[in-house]
Amino acid sequence: MSHFMGRLQFGKAMVVSVDKLTAVRMYDKVQRHWQDEIARLEAELARTSGDARDALLVRLKFMRETDMAVVVSQAQNEIADFAAKGVDILPHRKRVVEEDLETKFKDPQDRLRIVFVCAMWMTGFDAPSVSTIYLDKPMRNHTLMQTIARANRVWEQKVSGLIVDYIGVFRDLQRALAVYGAGSGSGVELGESPVQPKEELLAHLQAQADSLRTFLQARGIEPGALLSTSGFDQMQLLADARDALLESQDVQKHFLDGAAVINRLYKAVLPDRAAQAFTQERALYVVLAEMLRAVTGGENPQDAGVMARVEELLDESVVAQRYRVREGGPKLDLSRIDFDQLAQAFRQSTHKRTEAEKLRALLTGRVNQLTRLNKTRVNFAEKLQAMIEEYNLGSANIEGFFQELLQFGRDLDAEGQRAAREGLTEEELAIFDLVVQRAPELSRRDEKAVKALARQLVGKLKTSALVLDWRKKQQTRARVRKAIRDELRALGAQEGELGALLGKLYAHVYEAYSDADTSIYA
């Protein structure tokens, strides 16, 4: 029980026993310890608060929801035979007969997470989410190879499967490999083994940690100093480290990739005691990675929340639940930003890269939102990308880059308010822009006529053409095309340009509207 809960990657597990009776007895024993642990956590819950309480609740929820089952083949007189030995097989047999346990166990989302077997599901059974096999049964040859393969299927973030060998069964591994390994379609090359000592995984973790530490030190970031401080000093060092990692997108990616590898390897090694040597360093990298993502994702971090989560992570000797850095806070509303005040804050900040990255992420989100509503705004996305690429190539310093972002933000703010200035809604403006796109400068009279078309077309589509599931039927699609064509002809579009305009407007309507009440503008 402790081993499974300490793995920190909640895949599924198989317990392989020597015979049916032992499988049932092992189930009963694990259930007793499982319920004892739930009771212990419930008692501890009454004495905790805050983030520690949240972590306990996550662990308790997982344990309460976890289902276990015994899957063994049926035999004559088994109920009496098991009862004579003090074991009740009836509830287990009832589940095997009445439930589709195989489908449940193969489904990564199903709560059937631990099964107890002895012969069934040993060969010809594929469940990629199985990450741990507890082996307490002599095996050899083909059955042994199949059991190894059971834990090594690729699944989500599983680095490798783990087989806990209670009886030294892998003494027969080389013999099995000679017969069923290389050259037999197993994917095992000559001289290779599908099973490696856990020490090799630890060595890989050590090498990755050393590499990332060197990478950080080259940028003036000392992990040791970060781990030896606390409170405000630690927050300041973390903020400095984050700012240094925002040097370029390549630097960010290198760090985030390295932190992800260390995190995955760490969880693969757990619950080995040797993993504890990496606990604090791995927690530091997780926190720093989440701080980076919070900035690049456009969040407005609140340092107090980060500090509490940092201290919680760094104080834990073994972390056995999912976590995240709580850098919550509302997303900034671009229309309410005082750009002059933002410029002043940037000049006073000691973390200029962080301030620039937060503004870039905010502007990227706003550009994506506005472009989704009106495809003619794609030039804003192109301009922002060009600015970012120029900065990443070193053609602009951080001060110049921030000033460009500020001006871009002002332009974007003005674009977001253009519909109101034109006396149109956002959906009417999209029609208007598509019609006048690449057209010569309009006279006041022509502009007024195109605005009238936009209003009339949106109204006509919503009242008569955009019926439920209109995209699925040729007749309703034709009705939409006719509504667009009629309005364009009323505007005076000539045959030469009618087809192109009709195609652009129809493509927009098709993408933007599911029906009259469901659209990207709703």
N, C-alpha and C positions, 0 to 999 in steps of 0.2 A: 504494500500500500504506500509506504513512504517513498519507495523508489519510483513508482509510477507518478505520484503527485510531485515529486521533485525534479522530473525531467524537463519541465518548463516548455515542452512542446506537446500539447495534449492531443497526440494522435491516439490510435487505438492499440490494444495489447492483447496478445494471446498467451495463455498459460498452458503449456503442454505437459501433461502428467503421464506417468508410466502406465496407468490403467484407469478404467471408468470410476472405480471406487475412490481412487486418489483424487481424481478431477473434482468429484463432488465434495470430498472433504476439504480440498484446497479452496473451493468456492465458499464453503461455510466459514473457514478460517479467515479468508480475506474480508468477508462480509462483517464478521465480528470486529475486526480491526478498523474497517471502514466506518462502521457506526460509532465506534469509540472515538475516532478522530473527529467525526461530525459533532459529537457531544463536547469534546474538548474545545473545538473552535467556537461552538455556541457559548460556552462558558467564558472564553476569552473575549468574545464579542461584547459582553456586558462591561468589560473593563477598558475598552478602547474607544477612540473617537477619531474624527477627521479622516485623513487619507488612509491611516492604518485600518480603520473600521471598514472603509470602502474596499480595501484589498481583501480583508477577511470575508466580506460579503460575496465578493467574486468567487473566492475559493469555496465557500460554503455552497453557493448556488451550483457550481460545477459538481461538487461531490453529491449533493442531494439529487441532482438530475441524472447522474451516471447510472446506467443500467448494466447489469452483468448477467451472463447466462452460461449454463453448462450445455455443451453440444456433444453428445455421445450417441453412438448407435444403439438401437434397441435389441434386447435379448429376451429369450423366454424366461419366465419366472423371475424377472429382474426385480420386481417390487418386493417379493419375499426375500430374495437373496440379499438385496441391499438392506432391508429391514433387519435381517438377522445380524447384520454388522453395525446396526445402530444408525443407518443412513436412510433418508427418505428421498427416493428418486422420482416419486410421482409428480411433484410440481415442475421438475425439470423436463420430464417426459412430456407433460402437458404442453409446455411452451414449445418444445421442438415440433410437436404435432400440429398445434393450432396457430403458430406464428411463423412468418417468413423471416426467420432469424438471419439467414444468409444475406438477404437483401438489406436488412437493417444494419448488419455489421459492415457491409460494403459501402453503405452511405456515410460519408464523412460527417454529415450533419445529424445523423441519428444518435440518440443517447445511449444506444447499446455500444459500450466502449471497451469492455473487457469480456473475453470469452475463455472458458475453461474446456479444453479438449484433450483427447488422447490419441485418436486415430483419424477422426473426421477433419476435413478441411486442411489436411496436411499436404495433399497433392491436388493439382488442377484447380486451385482456388486462388483468386486474385483480389486482394483488398489493399490498394496503394496506401491508404491512411494508417495501416498498421506500422507503428514505429518501434514497438518493443515486443520481443518474444522471450518469455521466461521458460527455459528449456530444462525439464526434469525427467527426461526419458531418453534411453539409449537409442541412437539413430545412426544410420550409415547409408552410404551409396546414394541412390536417387532421392530417397526421402529426406536425407540430410540436405542435399543441394536444394530441394524444393523449399525446405524450411528457411534456409538462408535467403533465398530469393523472395520469400514472403515479406521480409522486413526491409528489403532493398528497393522496392518499387518507388519510383519518383512520385512525390506528392508535396505540393505547396512548398513550404520552406524547410522541409526535411532534408538535412545534410546527409544523413546516413541512418540506417536502421540500427538498433541495438539488440544484440542477443545476449541474454544473461544465461550462462552455461553453468548449471549447478553440479553436473556430474562429469565434466571433462569430456563431453561428447566430441569435441573438435579434434581429439586425437585421431579420429577416423577421417578428418577432413581431406588430407592429402590423398588418401586412397580413393575417396569419392571423386576428387578432382581428376585423378588419373583416368577414371572411367567416364565421368559425366561432365568434365570441365571443358578445357580448351579443345576447340575443334568440334564440339558437339552442338553448336548453336546456342550455347548458354550465354555468350557474350564475354566469357572469360578467356583471355589470351594465354598462350603458353607461358608458364612461369609465374602467372599472376594468381592471386587468391581473392575471392569475393569477400573475404573476411580479414580485417586487419586488427591488430591489437589496439586497444583504446589509447595506448601511449602515443601512437602515431597521430591520432586526432589532437591530442594535447600538444604535441610538438608543432603541428600545423597552426594551432591556436597561438602558441608562443611566437612563432615566426610572423604571423599576421599582426600580433600586438606590437612586436618589435618594429616592424615595418611602418605601421601607422604612427607609432611614437616618434620615429625618426622623421617622418614626413611633417609632423606637427612641430617638432623642435626646429626644423629648418625655417619655419615661419614664425619663430619666436614664441611658440606655445609650449609650455612645460607641463605635461600631465601631472608630474609629481608635485609641482607647486599647487596646481588646482586641487589635488586630492588632500593636500596637507593644510589647506585653509578652510574656513567656514564662514557662514553669515554673509555680511555685506562684502567682505574682502573676496570671498569666493564668487559672489555674483559679479563683482567687477571684473575678475579674471575671466569668468565665463563670457561676459560681454566682450572683453578684449579679444578672446579667442574666436568668438563668432565673427567679429569684425574682420579679423585677419583672414578667416576662411572665405570671406566674401570677395577676396581679391579678384577672382574670375570664376566663370562657370566651370572651367576645367578643375580648378582647385576644389570647389564645392563638390563636384561629382566624385573626385578621387577620395575625399574624406568620407562622403556618404556611403560610397561603395565599400570602403575599408571598414567602416563602423558596422555596416550590415553583415559583412562576412564574419567579423569578430562576434557579433551578437548571435548569429546562426551557429557558429562553432561552439560557442559557450553553452548554448542550449542543448546542442548535440552531446556535449561531454557530461552535462548534469545527469544524475546527482553525484558524480564522482567528487570526492573531497578535493582533489587536485584543482577542480574548477574554481574553488574559493580564492585561489591566488589571483584570479582575474576578475573577481566580482566587482571591486570598486572601479577598476580601470574601464571595464566594459560598461558599467553604469554611467561613468563620465562620458563616454563616447555616445551612448544612447541619448543622454540629456542634451549634449551639444548638437547632435544630429536633429533632435526635435526642435531645438531652438532655431537652428538654421531653417528647417521646414516651416516653422511658424512665421519667420520673416519672409521667406520666398513665396509663401502661400498667401501673403497679404494680410495676416493677422496683426493685431495691435497688442503685443505681449504685455502682460502685467508681471513685473519682476517679482512681486511678493508671492504669486502663485508658483512661479518657476523655482524660487528659492525653497519653498516648502517641499516641492517634488524632488529637487536636487538632494536636499538633506535626507529625505526618506530613502531615495535610491542608494545614496552613498553609505548610509548607515546599515543597510541590510547585508547580512553575510551570505544569504542565499535568497534570491528572488524567485518565487514560484508562482507568479501570476502575471497576467498581462498588465501593461502599464502604459502611460503616456505622460508627457510633460504638459501640465495644465497651464498653457500660456493663453488662456482665454481672452475674452474682450471683444467688443463689437468691431465689426469691419468699418473702416472709414467710409463716409459718404462723400464722394468726390465733389458734389455740388455744395457741400458745406465747409469745405476746406478753405482756410485763409492762407493763400499761397505765400503771402509776405511773411506771415508768422511762421510758416513752415521753413522758409528760407533762413529766418533768424535762428530757429532751433537748430538747423543744420550747421550754421556757422559756429554755434556754441557747443555742438556735440563733439565728444572725443571719439565717437564711433561713426564716422562719416559713411563708411561703406554700408553699415547696417541701415542707416537712415535712407541712403540711396536705394538699397535693395527693397526696403519696405515700400517706398514710393513706386519703384518699378513694378513690384508685384501688384500693388493697388491699381496702377494704370493698366497693366496687362489684363486684369480681371474686368475692368471697365470697358476696355477696347473689345474684349471678347463679347461682353454683354451687348454693347451697341452694334457690333458687326452682326451678331445673331439676329437682331431686329431689322437691320438694314444692310444688305450685302454691299451696297455702294460705298460703305465706310471702310472697305478693306484697305484703302490707302493709309488709314491710321495705323492699322496693324503692321503694314509694311514699313512705315516710317519709324515706329517704335522698335521693330526688329533691327532695322538698320542702325539705330542709335546704340542698341545693346551690342551688336556685333562690332561696331567701331570702338566702343569702350573696351570690349574683351580683347581686341587686337592691340590695345595700348595707344590708340590714336587720340584718346581723350583722357584727361585726368579726372579724379573723382569730383572735384569742384565743378569742372565744366560739364561733366555728365549730369550732375544734379541740377544745374541750371537749365540744361536742355530738357530734363524730365519735368521741371517746374513749368516751363513754357508749354511743353506738350500737354501737361495737365490742364493748363488754362484753356488751350485750344480744344481739348476734349470736353471740358466743362461747357464751353460755348456750343459745341456740337450737340451735347446732350440736351441743351435747352432750345435748339433750333426749331423743333416742331412747334413749340409754344409760340415762338416769335413769328413763325409763318402762319399761325392760326390753324394748324393741323394736328391730328393725333399722330402718334408714332407709326401706326399702320398706314395712315394716309400719306405720311411723309415718305415711307418706303416706296409706295406706288409713284408718287411725284418724282422722286429721285431716279427711279428706273426709267421713267418716260423721258426726262430731260437729260439723262446721262449722255455725255459726249455730244450734246446738241449745242448749236451756237447760242450765244447769250440771248435770253428771251426778252421780249418786250413786256411791259407791264400787263398788256392785254393778254398775251400768250400765257404768261405766268398765271394769271387769274383763271384762264381756261383750263390749264393742266391741274390746278388745285381743285377746281370744280369736278373734273374727271375723277381725281383721286377720291374725293368725298362720295361721289355718286357710285363709283365702282365698289368701294368697300360696303356701302349701304345695300346695293343691289345683291352683291354676293351673299351677304349675311341674311337678307330677308328671303331670298328665293333659290339661290344656287347651291350654297354649302350645306347640303343635307347630310344626315348621318351616313358615314362610310361612303362619301361621294367619290372617293378615289377608286373604289373597287368596281364601279360599273361604268361601262362605256357611255351610257346615256347621260349619267350625271356629270361625267367628265366633259362631255360635249356641251352640256348646259353651261358649265363654268367658262369654257372657251368662248362660247357664243356671247356671254355677258361681257367678257373682256373685249371681244372683237367689236361689239355694238358700241361700246363707249369710245374705243379708239376711232371708229369711223365718225362718230358724232363730234369728236375733237377735230376731225379733218385729216386724219392720217392717210397718206397716199399708199397705194398698193405696194409700192417698192419697199416702204418701211414698215408696213402693217405686219408682215410676217415676223420680222425680227422683234418688234415690240410685243406682239402677241406671245411669242415664245418666251421672252424674258418675264413677262407678267404672269403667264400661266405657271412657269417653273417656280416663281416666288410663291404664288398662292398654293401650289401643290405642296411645297415644303412647309409653309407657315401655318396652314389651316387644316385641322382634322375635320372639323365641321364648324357651324356658325358660332358655337359657344366654346370651342376648344382650339386654341391657337397659341403661338409663341408670345402673343400680346396679352393673353388672358391672365 
